[in-house]
Amino acid sequence: MKKVLFALAATVAMTAPAFADAGMDLAKAKNCLACHAVATKVVGPAYKDVAAKYKGDKTAVDKLADKVIKGGSGVWGTMPMPANAQVTPAEAKQLVTWVLSQK
């Protein structure tokens, strides 16, 4: 039993940084970091603030992925978020899942 738990813990430890790196890499590649940062507000809200606001919202990934692609306004103030046509629906979901994992 201890071996199974150790193997599980090792797997989680190895995949968590990879997920974090992949999310950050995608955010950089899609120019998200021009307006957002993980811990501080830039033009748009900090990713940790987005994660806190949508914590427990089971519809957040789909709702926010749609906003990444189409843009949106009014949730975080008067500055609208422009549409990002460079992002595919799968990438938008990956980005949002990563954003919602920030603390």
C-alpha positions as CSV (number, residue, x, y, z in Angstrom):
1,M,0.0,0.0,0.0
2,K,2.8,2.4,0.8
3,K,4.4,1.7,-2.5
4,V,1.2,2.6,-4.3
5,L,0.8,5.8,-2.4
6,F,4.4,6.7,-3.0
7,A,4.0,6.0,-6.8
8,L,0.8,8.1,-6.9
9,A,2.5,11.0,-5.0
10,A,5.5,10.9,-7.4
11,T,3.2,10.9,-10.4
12,V,1.3,13.9,-9.2
13,A,4.6,15.7,-8.3
14,M,6.0,15.1,-11.7
15,T,2.8,16.2,-13.7
16,A,1.9,19.3,-11.7
17,P,5.0,21.3,-12.8
18,A,4.5,20.2,-16.4
19,F,0.9,21.4,-16.3
20,A,2.0,24.7,-14.8
21,D,4.7,25.2,-17.4
22,A,2.4,24.2,-20.2
23,G,-0.2,26.7,-19.1
24,M,2.3,29.5,-18.7
25,D,3.9,28.7,-22.0
26,L,0.5,28.8,-23.8
27,A,-0.4,32.1,-22.1
28,K,2.9,33.5,-23.3
29,A,2.5,32.1,-26.8
30,K,-1.1,33.5,-27.1
31,N,-0.1,36.9,-25.8
32,C,-2.3,36.7,-22.7
33,L,0.5,38.1,-20.5
34,A,0.3,41.4,-22.3
35,C,-2.8,42.2,-20.2
36,H,-2.7,39.6,-17.3
37,A,-0.2,38.3,-14.7
38,V,-0.6,35.4,-12.3
39,A,-0.4,37.4,-9.0
40,T,-1.0,41.1,-9.9
41,K,-3.6,43.1,-11.9
42,V,-2.1,44.5,-15.1
43,V,-4.8,45.7,-17.6
44,G,-7.0,42.7,-16.8
45,P,-7.3,40.9,-13.5
46,A,-4.6,38.7,-12.0
47,Y,-5.1,35.0,-12.7
48,K,-5.2,34.2,-9.0
49,D,-8.1,36.6,-8.6
50,V,-10.0,35.0,-11.5
51,A,-9.4,31.6,-9.9
52,A,-10.8,32.9,-6.6
53,K,-13.8,34.5,-8.2
54,Y,-14.8,31.3,-10.1
55,K,-13.8,28.8,-7.4
56,G,-16.5,26.1,-7.3
57,D,-18.3,27.3,-10.4
58,K,-18.7,24.1,-12.5
59,T,-19.5,26.2,-15.6
60,A,-16.4,28.4,-15.4
61,V,-14.2,26.6,-17.9
62,D,-16.7,26.7,-20.7
63,K,-17.9,30.2,-19.9
64,L,-14.4,31.7,-19.6
65,A,-13.0,29.7,-22.6
66,D,-15.7,31.4,-24.7
67,K,-14.7,34.8,-23.4
68,V,-11.0,34.1,-24.3
69,I,-12.1,33.5,-27.9
70,K,-14.9,36.1,-28.2
71,G,-13.8,38.7,-25.7
72,G,-16.0,40.2,-23.0
73,S,-16.6,43.2,-20.8
74,G,-18.2,44.4,-17.6
75,V,-17.1,41.7,-15.2
76,W,-13.8,43.2,-14.0
77,G,-14.5,46.9,-14.7
78,T,-14.9,49.0,-17.8
79,M,-11.8,47.8,-19.8
80,P,-13.1,45.2,-22.3
81,M,-11.1,42.0,-23.0
82,P,-10.6,41.8,-26.7
83,A,-11.3,38.6,-28.6
84,N,-8.3,36.3,-29.2
85,A,-8.8,34.6,-32.6
86,Q,-5.4,33.0,-32.3
87,V,-6.7,30.6,-29.6
88,T,-8.5,27.4,-30.6
89,P,-11.4,26.2,-28.4
90,A,-9.1,23.4,-27.0
91,E,-6.4,25.9,-26.2
92,A,-8.9,28.2,-24.6
93,K,-10.0,25.4,-22.3
94,Q,-6.4,24.5,-21.5
95,L,-5.6,28.1,-20.7
96,V,-8.7,28.6,-18.5
97,T,-8.1,25.3,-16.6
98,W,-4.6,26.5,-15.9
99,V,-5.8,30.0,-14.8
100,L,-8.4,28.4,-12.5
101,S,-5.6,26.4,-10.9
102,Q,-3.7,29.5,-9.7
103,K,-3.7,30.4,-6.1
